Amino acid sequence: MVKIKRVYDLPQKKDGIRILVDRLWPRGLQKNNDQIDLWLKEVGPSNELRKWFNHDPQKWAEFKQKYFKELEGNKHAIKQLLNHKGQPLTLLYAAKNEMFNNAVALKEYLILKNLI
C-alpha cells in the first residue's frame, strides 16, 4: 500500500516508511528530522523539469510524460524505492499543491508499470 502525504503533515503509525521524494529538502525542516525515514532525492524530477513545471496544472500531462521518461532512465532510484515494497509506504512531498506534484506522478508511474 502506497500513500501520498505532504511532508509537513503530522506522521501517523499507519504511514509506515515515510520517504521524501523531492529533489530539494523542504523549507523549514531540519535535516535530522525524525519524521522522514528516507530521502530519495534521486527519484524526484530533475531540477530543470521541476523548475519548468512549477506546479502549473496546465503543464501536468506534459510534466508526467517527461518525468516518466526520467524515471525510465533512473532504474537505480526506483529500485531503492521498491526495496520497501510490501510494507506500508508513504511518499512525502513539500509542494502546496496536493493534486499536481511529483509524488502523485510517481505513484501513478509505479501503478502504470505494475511495480506496486
C-alpha positions in Angstrom: 0.0 0.0 0.0 1.4 3.3 -1.1 0.1 6.6 0.3 1.0 10.2 -0.5 1.3 12.9 2.1 2.6 16.4 2.5 5.9 16.3 4.5 4.6 19.0 6.8 1.6 16.8 7.9 1.9 15.0 11.2 3.1 11.4 10.9 0.8 8.5 11.8 1.7 5.0 12.6 -0.2 3.7 9.6 2.2 5.8 7.3 4.7 3.0 7.6 8.0 4.0 6.0 8.0 7.7 5.1 10.1 8.5 2.1 10.7 12.1 0.9 10.7 12.0 -2.9 11.6 15.7 -3.6 14.9 16.7 -5.2 15.2 19.6 -2.7 15.0 19.4 1.1 11.7 21.1 2.3 11.9 24.6 3.7 11.7 24.9 7.4 12.6 21.3 8.3 15.8 20.3 9.9 17.8 17.6 8.0 17.9 15.4 11.1 14.1 15.2 11.0 12.9 12.0 12.7 9.6 12.2 10.8 11.3 11.2 7.5 12.7 7.7 7.3 14.5 8.1 3.9 15.2 10.9 1.5 15.4 9.6 -2.1 16.1 12.9 -3.9 17.3 10.9 -7.0 13.7 9.8 -7.6 12.5 13.3 -7.8 12.3 15.2 -11.1 15.4 16.9 -12.4 16.0 20.5 -11.4 15.3 21.6 -15.0 12.0 19.7 -15.1 11.0 20.8 -11.7 11.6 24.5 -12.5 9.8 24.2 -15.8 6.7 22.6 -14.3 6.4 24.9 -11.4 3.2 23.0 -10.3 1.3 24.5 -13.2 -1.8 22.3 -13.8 -1.8 23.2 -17.5 1.6 21.5 -17.8 0.6 18.4 -15.8 0.2 15.9 -18.7 3.5 17.0 -20.3 5.2 17.1 -16.9 4.2 13.5 -16.3 5.4 12.4 -19.7 8.8 14.0 -19.2 9.1 12.8 -15.6 8.2 9.2 -16.5 10.9 9.3 -19.1 13.4 10.5 -16.5 12.2 7.7 -14.2 12.8 5.1 -17.0 16.4 6.2 -17.1 16.8 6.1 -13.4 16.2 2.4 -12.5 18.6 2.6 -9.5 16.4 5.1 -7.7 13.2 3.2 -8.5 14.9 0.0 -7.2 15.8 1.8 -3.9 12.2 2.8 -3.5 11.0 -0.7 -4.3 13.3 -2.2 -1.6 10.4 -1.2 0.7 7.7 -2.9 -1.3 5.3 -5.0 0.7 5.4 -2.6 3.6 3.1 0.4 4.3 4.8 3.2 2.4 4.1 7.0 2.3 5.6 9.1 -0.4 6.3 12.6 1.0 6.3 15.8 -0.9 6.7 19.5 0.1 4.6 21.2 -2.6 1.5 23.1 -1.6 -0.5 21.7 -4.5 -1.9 18.3 -3.4 -3.1 17.2 -6.9 -0.2 18.3 -9.1 3.1 17.3 -7.6 5.8 14.7 -8.3 4.7 12.3 -5.5 1.3 12.0 -7.2 3.0 11.4 -10.6 5.5 8.9 -9.1 2.7 6.8 -7.6 0.9 6.9 -11.0 4.1 5.7 -12.7 4.6 2.9 -10.2 1.0 1.7 -10.8 1.3 2.0 -14.6 4.4 -0.1 -14.5 2.8 -2.6 -12.2 5.5 -2.0 -9.6 3.1 -1.6 -6.7 
